[in-house]
């Protein structure tokens, strides 16, 4: 692994840890040339899935785009980065197990919203507002009402 500070190709691993999901490995590395430390993350090669957008365009799936949407929705919320990574990792595992070659942005959005509902209500509403293209406050009120009804019925079923 090349050192990001001095570009030396001869670096050494000093510590390795598997992430909770088992999908990635964190490694602490040391460069003997410049004496600096840095971290790397190894993960299974990303999936080759085509995303079908609303306007009919198609593009390759990018993990960072889904994660970016989650980061914006969860900004200043009690949701940590590992929880967001887990949502994206679970989405990708789902796609791999179904052996999907194409997926719509609708399916991705629904999956992320379902995951956020169980994690943080405010982050869910933020994500939904962009995903569902809310036009005004009435759209928020409608979504909050729908969400509250579903949440109440879920609580009643658990009792």
C-alpha beads as a LAMMPS data file, in Angstrom:
LAMMPS data file: protein, C-alpha beads

159 atoms
158 bonds

1 atom types
1 bond types

-500.0 500.0 xlo xhi
-500.0 500.0 ylo yhi
-500.0 500.0 zlo zhi

Masses

1 110.0

Atoms # bond

1 1 1 0.000 0.000 0.000
2 1 1 1.393 3.382 -0.988
3 1 1 1.950 5.946 1.775
4 1 1 -0.344 8.974 1.243
5 1 1 2.346 11.311 2.649
6 1 1 5.535 10.325 0.829
7 1 1 4.221 7.826 -1.790
8 1 1 6.581 5.088 -0.548
9 1 1 5.279 1.686 -1.702
10 1 1 6.811 -0.238 1.189
11 1 1 4.443 0.278 4.149
12 1 1 3.780 -2.040 7.051
13 1 1 0.507 -3.144 8.690
14 1 1 0.657 -2.567 12.460
15 1 1 -2.955 -3.433 13.379
16 1 1 -5.958 -5.044 11.656
17 1 1 -9.570 -5.259 12.767
18 1 1 -12.627 -6.651 11.104
19 1 1 -15.608 -4.289 11.039
20 1 1 -18.762 -5.413 12.863
21 1 1 -20.527 -6.412 9.671
22 1 1 -17.588 -8.511 8.494
23 1 1 -17.736 -6.736 5.133
24 1 1 -14.666 -4.576 5.697
25 1 1 -11.286 -4.697 7.390
26 1 1 -9.668 -1.661 8.996
27 1 1 -5.876 -1.607 8.928
28 1 1 -3.435 0.722 10.666
29 1 1 -0.275 1.144 8.617
30 1 1 3.176 2.610 9.190
31 1 1 5.567 4.057 6.652
32 1 1 9.213 3.390 7.596
33 1 1 10.414 6.087 5.195
34 1 1 8.539 9.135 6.548
35 1 1 7.606 7.546 9.913
36 1 1 3.905 8.469 9.585
37 1 1 0.870 6.323 10.327
38 1 1 -2.336 6.071 8.317
39 1 1 -5.456 3.910 8.125
40 1 1 -6.963 1.956 5.255
41 1 1 -10.205 0.095 4.774
42 1 1 -10.563 -3.016 2.654
43 1 1 -13.973 -4.183 1.483
44 1 1 -15.430 -6.608 -0.986
45 1 1 -15.342 -5.168 -4.481
46 1 1 -18.433 -3.085 -5.099
47 1 1 -21.353 -4.562 -6.964
48 1 1 -21.954 -4.098 -10.671
49 1 1 -25.541 -2.936 -10.774
50 1 1 -27.157 -0.446 -13.129
51 1 1 -29.437 2.117 -11.495
52 1 1 -32.515 3.126 -13.500
53 1 1 -33.312 6.755 -12.736
54 1 1 -36.743 8.401 -12.806
55 1 1 -35.998 10.199 -16.068
56 1 1 -35.108 6.906 -17.782
57 1 1 -31.334 7.410 -17.668
58 1 1 -29.172 4.565 -16.450
59 1 1 -25.904 4.731 -14.554
60 1 1 -23.692 2.430 -12.522
61 1 1 -24.474 2.035 -8.831
62 1 1 -22.180 4.089 -6.592
63 1 1 -22.034 3.298 -2.887
64 1 1 -20.861 6.836 -2.161
65 1 1 -24.049 8.355 -3.600
66 1 1 -26.275 6.357 -1.259
67 1 1 -23.960 7.090 1.665
68 1 1 -23.949 10.798 0.749
69 1 1 -27.747 10.904 0.902
70 1 1 -27.644 9.240 4.301
71 1 1 -24.996 11.668 5.559
72 1 1 -27.152 14.652 4.575
73 1 1 -30.279 13.135 6.147
74 1 1 -28.474 12.241 9.375
75 1 1 -26.525 15.481 9.789
76 1 1 -26.570 16.577 13.454
77 1 1 -28.655 13.518 14.370
78 1 1 -27.684 10.744 16.815
79 1 1 -26.843 8.362 13.971
80 1 1 -23.199 7.396 13.656
81 1 1 -21.242 6.683 10.504
82 1 1 -21.081 2.943 11.193
83 1 1 -24.890 2.754 11.296
84 1 1 -25.073 4.503 7.916
85 1 1 -22.389 2.198 6.502
86 1 1 -24.404 -0.770 7.761
87 1 1 -27.507 0.412 5.874
88 1 1 -25.534 0.626 2.628
89 1 1 -23.775 -2.696 3.254
90 1 1 -27.127 -4.397 3.927
91 1 1 -28.553 -2.892 0.725
92 1 1 -25.610 -4.260 -1.258
93 1 1 -25.910 -7.696 0.385
94 1 1 -29.586 -7.700 -0.546
95 1 1 -28.735 -6.871 -4.170
96 1 1 -26.018 -9.550 -4.289
97 1 1 -28.275 -12.233 -2.842
98 1 1 -31.026 -11.376 -5.340
99 1 1 -28.414 -11.306 -8.135
100 1 1 -29.937 -8.070 -9.415
101 1 1 -28.383 -6.516 -12.517
102 1 1 -30.659 -3.439 -12.567
103 1 1 -32.464 -1.597 -9.800
104 1 1 -34.607 1.513 -9.801
105 1 1 -33.881 4.557 -7.683
106 1 1 -37.367 3.931 -6.278
107 1 1 -36.296 0.572 -4.804
108 1 1 -33.098 2.048 -3.367
109 1 1 -34.995 4.979 -1.855
110 1 1 -37.628 2.720 -0.294
111 1 1 -34.948 0.474 1.202
112 1 1 -33.094 3.434 2.717
113 1 1 -36.304 4.997 4.061
114 1 1 -37.352 1.705 5.687
115 1 1 -33.932 1.456 7.321
116 1 1 -34.059 5.055 8.572
117 1 1 -37.567 4.617 10.013
118 1 1 -36.115 2.174 12.531
119 1 1 -33.115 4.382 13.270
120 1 1 -34.178 8.036 13.480
121 1 1 -37.521 9.663 12.638
122 1 1 -36.056 13.065 11.764
123 1 1 -33.431 11.559 9.445
124 1 1 -36.231 9.537 7.842
125 1 1 -38.292 12.688 7.177
126 1 1 -35.268 14.535 5.796
127 1 1 -34.473 11.694 3.415
128 1 1 -38.141 11.302 2.438
129 1 1 -38.438 15.031 1.710
130 1 1 -35.727 14.803 -0.945
131 1 1 -36.591 11.338 -2.217
132 1 1 -40.315 12.066 -2.509
133 1 1 -39.657 15.633 -3.738
134 1 1 -41.761 17.469 -1.162
135 1 1 -43.060 20.751 -2.583
136 1 1 -44.348 22.466 0.575
137 1 1 -45.163 22.078 4.264
138 1 1 -48.336 20.141 3.447
139 1 1 -46.196 17.326 2.036
140 1 1 -44.294 17.165 5.350
141 1 1 -47.524 17.138 7.352
142 1 1 -48.956 14.363 5.174
143 1 1 -45.814 12.241 5.521
144 1 1 -45.640 12.776 9.292
145 1 1 -49.291 11.722 9.593
146 1 1 -48.701 8.583 7.516
147 1 1 -45.566 7.786 9.507
148 1 1 -47.344 8.296 12.861
149 1 1 -50.208 5.981 11.810
150 1 1 -47.789 3.229 10.761
151 1 1 -45.761 3.693 13.941
152 1 1 -48.884 3.430 16.143
153 1 1 -50.089 0.282 14.367
154 1 1 -46.622 -1.273 14.730
155 1 1 -46.667 -0.518 18.478
156 1 1 -50.124 -2.076 18.823
157 1 1 -48.966 -5.242 17.037
158 1 1 -45.963 -5.543 19.385
159 1 1 -48.136 -5.386 22.527

Bonds

1 1 1 2
2 1 2 3
3 1 3 4
4 1 4 5
5 1 5 6
6 1 6 7
7 1 7 8
8 1 8 9
9 1 9 10
10 1 10 11
11 1 11 12
12 1 12 13
13 1 13 14
14 1 14 15
15 1 15 16
16 1 16 17
17 1 17 18
18 1 18 19
19 1 19 20
20 1 20 21
21 1 21 22
22 1 22 23
23 1 23 24
24 1 24 25
25 1 25 26
26 1 26 27
27 1 27 28
28 1 28 29
29 1 29 30
30 1 30 31
31 1 31 32
32 1 32 33
33 1 33 34
34 1 34 35
35 1 35 36
36 1 36 37
37 1 37 38
38 1 38 39
39 1 39 40
40 1 40 41
41 1 41 42
42 1 42 43
43 1 43 44
44 1 44 45
45 1 45 46
46 1 46 47
47 1 47 48
48 1 48 49
49 1 49 50
50 1 50 51
51 1 51 52
52 1 52 53
53 1 53 54
54 1 54 55
55 1 55 56
56 1 56 57
57 1 57 58
58 1 58 59
59 1 59 60
60 1 60 61
61 1 61 62
62 1 62 63
63 1 63 64
64 1 64 65
65 1 65 66
66 1 66 67
67 1 67 68
68 1 68 69
69 1 69 70
70 1 70 71
71 1 71 72
72 1 72 73
73 1 73 74
74 1 74 75
75 1 75 76
76 1 76 77
77 1 77 78
78 1 78 79
79 1 79 80
80 1 80 81
81 1 81 82
82 1 82 83
83 1 83 84
84 1 84 85
85 1 85 86
86 1 86 87
87 1 87 88
88 1 88 89
89 1 89 90
90 1 90 91
91 1 91 92
92 1 92 93
93 1 93 94
94 1 94 95
95 1 95 96
96 1 96 97
97 1 97 98
98 1 98 99
99 1 99 100
100 1 100 101
101 1 101 102
102 1 102 103
103 1 103 104
104 1 104 105
105 1 105 106
106 1 106 107
107 1 107 108
108 1 108 109
109 1 109 110
110 1 110 111
111 1 111 112
112 1 112 113
113 1 113 114
114 1 114 115
115 1 115 116
116 1 116 117
117 1 117 118
118 1 118 119
119 1 119 120
120 1 120 121
121 1 121 122
122 1 122 123
123 1 123 124
124 1 124 125
125 1 125 126
126 1 126 127
127 1 127 128
128 1 128 129
129 1 129 130
130 1 130 131
131 1 131 132
132 1 132 133
133 1 133 134
134 1 134 135
135 1 135 136
136 1 136 137
137 1 137 138
138 1 138 139
139 1 139 140
140 1 140 141
141 1 141 142
142 1 142 143
143 1 143 144
144 1 144 145
145 1 145 146
146 1 146 147
147 1 147 148
148 1 148 149
149 1 149 150
150 1 150 151
151 1 151 152
152 1 152 153
153 1 153 154
154 1 154 155
155 1 155 156
156 1 156 157
157 1 157 158
158 1 158 159
